[in-house]
Amino acid sequence: MAGTKRKQSVRGMVLSLGVIGLVAGIVYFLFIPHDDHAPDLKRVDYRVELITARRAAAYPVAAPEGLSGSWKATSVRYEGEPYNAWHLGFQDPEGQYVAIEQSTQKAQAFIDDASQGGHATKVTQTIGGQTWQRYSGGRYDALVLQGKGSTTVVTGTATFAQLTKMAEALKTG
């Protein structure tokens, strides 16, 4: 009789564990999100910040004109102190990040920060009649234009082709 009770209690525990596992599986599949794609980023309107930055900055502030609607502006800010820093971030049509960064900060420190550790390559390219230097090797690739009193960096996770499209679209006001 004792052996029968032991068999029944082991059988009961196994059945209980099976039921608990089944319920846990159902809860997991019904209530836990399983979406592996990146979240949809909200499009921002940067016109007011651009006007403000163009009035306040000590250099001609750049922003793109004529890009297709598949380029989505996702972040914008202008900080007057200490380096008149302009930032405008985008998601390109391929879902990659592209940003325009401008500042009066010392060029090398600014480029290092904007490109997240990128290093100058020997490759330059002419865009809009100006010579841009390619940076690579950091978290982001970048195109850099050093001007009088400010530096412009087009940077991000996008390809150099996409960074070039952004640089080609930049206009100052």
Sequence and secondary structure as in RCSB ss.txt:
>XXXX:A:sequence
MAGTKRKQSVRGMVLSLGVIGLVAGIVYFLFIPHDDHAPDLKRVDYRVELITARRAAAYPVAAPEGLSGSWKATS
VRYEGEPYNAWHLGFQDPEGQYVAIEQSTQKAQAFIDDASQGGHATKVTQTIGGQTWQRYSGGRYDALVLQGKGS
TTVVTGTATFAQLTKMAEALKTG
>XXXX:A:secstr
 HHHHHHHHHHHHHHHHHHHHHHHHHHHHHHS    S         HHHHHHHHHH SS  EEE S  TTSEEEE
EEEE TTT EEEEEEE TTS EEEEEEESS HHHHHHHHTTS EEEEEEEEETTEEEEEEESSSSEEEEEE SS 
EEEEEESS HHHHHHHHHHEEE 
